[in-house]
Amino acid sequence: MVTLTHIGGPTALVEFAGWRLLTDPTFDPAGGKYKFGWGTGSTKTTGPAIDPADLGPIDAVLLTHDHHEDNLDAAGRAFLPQVDTVVTTASGAKRLGGETRGLSDWETTELSKPGSPTIKVTATPCRHGPPLSHPIVGDVIGFALDWGEGVLWFSGDTVLYDGVKEVAQRLDVDVAVLHVGGVQFPVTGPARYTMTGQDAVELTKLIEPRVAIPLHYEGWKHFVDGKRGVERAIAAAPADTQARFRWLPIGSPVDLT
């Protein structure tokens, strides 16, 4: 049984076969203001559904990127030393130091512990903004988890582009967790920095996962598309695509098997 708990924003707890994995820890309370650089920023509107003190032991943190505080805020950063294994981008591993494992696109690492299946973790491509934005937005990756029972894929913060579409050719995804929200900032006008609902629907058509789960669409003011945009796009999608989507109640574990 695979259980996923949406804690808020990009933060999710994955539990199966004795493993407890956490994605993008964000545990600051609501009300904080954050600067993302180059005139961009946001306000956090919702705190986490679960306090980090109540999480229990975590085997590993999968961190799509360390340099934006809506993916790793102050409380999330303070949580990292409690975890033996952190996997993130190659550049993020250099910044975080210690035993952090850094991956580039399509590189892999393994997570293992006695009594549980070994997990192959593969970094998948992300582009966290429009073309040519990489020098500004920095490195981001997604994560594909494979323990022999179907791939669980977290897209990471990305727009829809050829790199992320490559997942459809290279992986047999069972559950796709898609970072959406359609992030925009006034200073950069119509430029988008994450997928919209329409993008999520298009990607789901390509990948054809058994289950597609929207994530990272709430909790900050910079989500312009948000949950409503995803709902509209799903409602307009073909019936077989609609049937793949599943919303997670924030703070409650959901069995995905």
C-alpha positions in Angstrom: 0.0 0.0 0.0 1.3 3.5 -1.0 0.0 6.3 1.1 0.4 10.0 0.2 -0.4 12.9 2.6 -0.5 16.4 1.3 0.9 18.6 4.1 0.6 21.8 2.1 2.2 23.6 -0.8 4.8 21.2 -2.4 5.2 19.2 0.9 4.0 15.6 0.8 4.6 12.5 2.9 5.0 9.2 1.0 4.7 6.0 3.0 5.0 2.4 1.8 6.7 -0.8 2.8 8.3 0.8 5.9 9.6 3.9 4.0 8.7 7.4 5.0 9.8 10.0 2.5 9.1 13.8 2.5 9.1 16.2 -0.4 10.0 19.9 -0.4 9.6 20.6 3.4 7.8 23.9 4.0 6.7 24.4 7.6 6.6 28.1 8.1 3.4 29.6 9.4 1.1 31.7 7.2 1.8 35.4 6.9 5.5 35.4 5.9 6.8 37.4 2.9 9.4 35.9 0.7 11.7 37.3 -2.0 12.6 35.0 -4.9 15.0 37.4 -6.6 14.9 39.8 -9.6 11.9 41.6 -8.2 9.8 38.5 -7.6 8.3 37.4 -4.3 5.2 36.2 -2.6 3.3 35.9 0.7 2.5 32.6 2.4 -1.2 32.4 3.0 -1.6 29.0 4.6 0.6 27.1 7.2 1.3 23.4 7.1 -1.5 20.9 8.0 1.0 18.9 10.1 3.6 20.3 12.4 7.1 18.9 11.7 7.3 17.8 15.4 4.3 15.5 14.7 5.6 13.9 11.6 7.6 11.1 13.2 10.8 9.7 11.7 11.6 10.5 8.1 14.0 8.3 6.1 14.8 10.8 3.3 13.9 14.2 1.9 13.4 14.7 -1.8 14.1 18.4 -2.4 13.3 19.6 -6.0 15.3 22.8 -5.3 16.7 24.6 -2.3 16.8 28.2 -3.4 13.1 29.2 -3.4 11.4 29.4 -0.1 8.1 28.1 -1.3 9.9 24.8 -1.7 12.3 25.0 1.3 11.4 27.7 3.9 13.2 28.5 7.1 11.4 25.9 9.2 11.9 23.3 6.4 15.6 24.1 6.3 15.8 23.7 10.1 14.1 20.2 9.7 16.7 18.9 7.2 19.4 18.0 9.8 17.0 15.5 11.4 17.1 13.4 8.2 19.9 11.1 7.3 19.4 11.4 3.5 18.6 14.5 1.4 18.4 14.2 -2.4 18.3 17.4 -4.5 20.0 19.1 -7.5 23.7 18.9 -8.0 24.1 22.7 -7.3 21.8 22.5 -4.3 23.9 19.7 -2.8 26.9 22.0 -2.9 25.0 24.7 -1.2 23.5 22.5 1.5 26.8 20.6 2.0 27.2 17.5 4.3 26.0 14.2 2.9 23.4 15.7 0.6 23.1 13.8 -2.6 23.1 15.9 -5.8 21.5 14.7 -9.1 21.3 16.1 -12.6 18.7 15.2 -15.2 18.3 11.5 -15.5 20.9 10.6 -13.0 20.0 8.0 -10.3 20.7 7.1 -6.8 19.3 4.3 -4.5 17.7 4.4 -1.1 18.0 1.3 0.9 17.3 0.1 4.5 16.9 -3.3 6.1 13.4 -4.9 5.7 12.2 -2.5 2.9 12.6 -2.6 -0.9 15.4 -0.6 -2.4 14.1 2.5 -4.1 15.7 3.7 -7.4 15.4 7.5 -7.5 15.8 9.2 -10.9 16.0 13.0 -11.4 13.8 14.2 -14.2 14.1 17.5 -16.1 12.4 20.7 -15.1 12.5 24.2 -16.5 11.2 26.6 -13.8 10.2 29.4 -16.2 10.1 30.6 -19.8 12.9 29.8 -22.4 16.3 31.3 -21.4 15.2 31.8 -17.8 17.6 29.2 -16.3 20.3 31.7 -15.3 17.6 33.5 -13.2 15.5 30.6 -11.8 18.3 28.1 -11.3 18.4 24.3 -11.2 15.3 22.3 -10.4 14.6 18.6 -10.8 11.6 16.2 -10.4 11.8 12.7 -8.9 10.8 9.3 -10.2 10.6 6.6 -7.5 10.8 3.0 -8.6 10.8 0.0 -6.2 9.5 -2.5 -8.6 5.7 -1.8 -8.3 5.2 1.1 -10.7 6.8 4.5 -10.8 5.7 7.3 -8.5 6.7 10.6 -10.2 6.9 14.1 -8.7 7.2 16.6 -11.6 8.9 19.3 -9.5 8.4 23.0 -10.3 8.4 23.2 -14.1 6.6 24.6 -17.1 5.4 22.2 -19.8 8.3 21.8 -22.3 10.2 19.1 -24.2 12.3 18.0 -21.2 9.4 17.2 -19.0 7.5 15.6 -21.9 10.4 13.2 -22.2 9.1 11.4 -19.1 6.4 9.9 -21.3 9.0 8.2 -23.5 11.4 7.1 -20.7 9.2 6.1 -17.7 6.2 4.0 -17.1 4.5 6.2 -14.6 1.8 4.8 -12.3 1.1 7.8 -10.2 2.1 11.4 -11.3 2.2 14.2 -8.8 2.1 17.4 -10.8 3.3 20.8 -9.5 0.8 23.2 -10.9 -0.6 26.6 -9.9 0.5 28.7 -13.0 2.9 30.9 -11.1 3.2 34.5 -12.4 4.7 37.7 -11.1 3.7 41.3 -11.9 7.3 42.2 -12.8 7.6 39.6 -15.5 4.1 40.0 -17.0 2.6 37.0 -18.8 5.6 34.7 -18.2 4.8 31.6 -16.3 7.0 29.6 -14.0 5.0 26.5 -13.3 2.3 24.5 -15.1 -1.3 25.6 -15.5 -4.2 23.2 -15.3 -4.3 23.0 -19.1 -0.6 22.0 -19.0 -1.3 19.3 -16.4 -4.1 17.9 -18.6 -1.9 17.9 -21.7 1.0 16.2 -19.8 -1.4 13.6 -18.3 -2.6 12.7 -21.8 1.0 12.1 -22.8 2.1 10.1 -19.7 -1.2 8.3 -19.1 -0.6 7.5 -15.4 -3.2 5.5 -13.5 -3.5 8.5 -11.1 -2.6 12.2 -11.6 -2.5 14.3 -8.5 -2.3 18.1 -8.5 0.1 19.6 -5.9 1.7 23.0 -5.1 -1.3 25.0 -6.3 -2.2 26.7 -2.9 -0.7 28.4 0.1 1.1 31.3 -1.6 -0.2 34.4 -3.4 1.8 33.8 -6.6 -0.4 31.0 -7.8 -2.4 32.7 -10.6 -4.0 29.6 -12.1 -4.5 27.9 -8.7 -7.0 25.1 -7.9 -9.8 26.7 -9.9 -7.7 26.7 -13.1 -6.9 23.1 -12.6 -10.5 22.2 -12.0 -11.6 24.1 -15.2 -9.0 22.3 -17.3 -10.0 18.9 -15.9 -13.7 19.6 -16.5 -12.9 20.3 -20.2 -10.7 17.3 -20.7 -11.8 14.0 -22.3 -13.6 11.6 -19.9 -10.7 9.1 -19.7 -8.3 11.9 -18.7 -10.7 13.4 -16.2 -10.9 9.9 -14.5 -7.2 9.9 -13.8 -7.2 13.0 -11.7 -7.5 12.8 -7.9 -7.4 15.6 -5.4 -5.8 15.0 -2.0 -7.5 16.4 1.1 -4.8 18.5 2.8 -3.5 16.8 6.0 -5.2 13.4 5.5 -3.4 10.3 4.3 -4.8 8.8 1.1 -4.2 5.2 -0.1 -3.1 5.3 -3.8 -3.2 1.6 -4.5 
